[in-house]
Amino acid sequence: MLDFDQLAFIERWRQRASRGVVIALDGTRGDIVVTMRAGELGERLDLRGRDATGAVRKARLAIGDRVTMAIEYAATDVTTGSGSSVAGGLVAPGAVVEGTVSATGDITVVDCGTALLVRGETLPAAKVGDLVRFTIAGEGKAYLIPTR
């Protein structure tokens, strides 16, 4: 069952959530860790996050399923960036991300090939239009967005 905060997060970020295809599922450590390939064509960019709601387990996802997910990350080692990229093509703990800030607040949105949702307090000085470079601090919180 989703709590109110999880539902509010999902509704708020439904339009900015990443759409793609599930390429890996790992449930060996408790909650399911989902890896999805964002987008349809173009550069390969994979996003990984730990299911924050229990919805992934209930939905019985399989590799190859098309999904929409909002994944919230935390940033560390923040500096000024010089472009738009994700080291290794996988957004996961330890990945270095560069992109342009497109929205700020409780959640900061960084465009790096997809709209990356980053906890605002981990990018406190970021302003819209800034180029930033940071390291993903830990496993992202993945929220499965039901399709309508």
N, C-alpha and C positions, 0 to 999 in steps of 0.2 A: 504494500500500500504506500502510495506517495504521500509525503507530508506537505503542508501548505507551502513551505519555503522551496521545496523541490518543484512543485507545480508552478509557483511564481517564476522561478528561474527558467523553466521550460517555456512558459508562455512568453516571457520577455525576450528570449533569445531564439525563438522559433524561426524568425526570418533570417537571422545571421548564422544559423546552425550549418554545419557542413553536411553535404550530401555526398554519398559515395557507396562503395561496395565493401563488405566485410572481407578481409583477407586473412585474419587470424583471430582465434579465440583461445584464451588460456584460463581455465578455471581451477588450476592445480593449487593455487594459493588462497582459496576462499572465494572472494568476489571475482567475477569474471573480468578479465582484462581484454578489451576489444581493440583490434587494430583495423582501421578502415582506410581505404584508398580514397582520398577526397577528389571530387570532381569527375568529369567524364573523359576529357581528352587533355592533351598538353603534358606539361611536366608532371612526373610522378611525385606525389606528396602523400605520405601516410601519416595518420594521426593515431596515437595510442592513448587509451585512458581506462581507468578502473570504473566499473559500473557503480554509480553513486546512488542508484534508486532501487535496484533489484529488478528493474524492468527488463534488462537484457536476459536474465535467467527465465523470467516469465514468458518472454517473447519467443524463446527457443530459437535463437538466431543460429544460422549456419553460415559457413564460408560461402561467399558468392551472393548472399542476400544484399539487396539494396536497402540502405538505411539513411536516416537523417539523425545526426547527433550533435549536441552542443557539448563541447569538452572544455572545461575550465582548468587552466594551468596557472602555476605560480612561477614568477621569474626571479632570478638571482643574477648577480654580476652584471648589472645594467650599465651600459655605456652608450655612446652615440654610435649609430649605425651608418652604413654607407650604401645600402642597397636593399634588396629583397631576396632572402634565401633561407633555407633550412639545411643545416649541415647533415649530409647523409640521406636527405629526403624523408626522414622520420622524426616527427615531433614526439619525443619521449624524454624521460629523465636524462639530463646531461647534454641534450641537443642544443646547439647554438643556433639562435633564430635572429634574423635581421628583417626589419620591415618598417612600414609607415603606420603611425598611430592614426586611426580614423575616428575613434570615439574614446572618451575618458569617463571615469566615474567609478562606481563599485566594481564594474568590469571594464577593462580597457580593451579595445579591439585593435589588433595589430594585423595589417594586411601584409602577408608574406607568401602569396600564392593562394591563400585561402584566408578567411577572416578568423584569426586566432583569438580566442577569448582568454584574457589574462586577468587574474585578480588585481584590481586597481591599487590596493595597498602595496603590491610588490613592484609597481611601476609608478611611484608617487609623484615624480616630477615630470611625467610625460604630458605633452600637450598635443592637440590635434595637429597633424602635419609633421611632427618630429620623426626623424629616422632613429630607430633604437636597435640595439644589439643586446641580447641577454641569453642566459642559459636557462633551460627548463629545470626548475628546482626539484620536481618530484612527479609522481604519477598524476596525470590529469584526472579530474572527476568527470566521468562520462554520463550524460543524460540522454537516453534514447528518446527521440521525438516521434510520437505516433504520427503516421501519415493520415491525412484526411481524405 
